[in-house]
Amino acid sequence: MGFTFHLIMVLQDEIKQILIDFDNALPEKILEILTQIQPYLKSEITQKYLEGKIHDIMILTDIVEKKKLCKNLKPYLDWYLQGI
């Protein structure tokens, strides 16, 4: 249990850092974090929706477009910190 708690705390710290300086966060890091929190979403429909959005962003090559689309998923980071 201690190991799992540690991982959750590290994830929360990473999310806080991204939210503090979202404009300078790398889209790949944001997507990595979103992938990690996706299984914690309560609704399977929401999990699948987020999975699709993550996939759609990952296949893009334009970093500006990736960043713009990542910004649309920012509420998932907030929800995770609030305990979904």
Secondary structure as UniProt FT lines:
FT   HELIX           2..20
FT   HELIX           22..24
FT   HELIX           27..37
FT   HELIX           38..40
FT   HELIX           44..58
FT   HELIX           63..72
FT   HELIX           74..81
FT   TURN            82..83
//
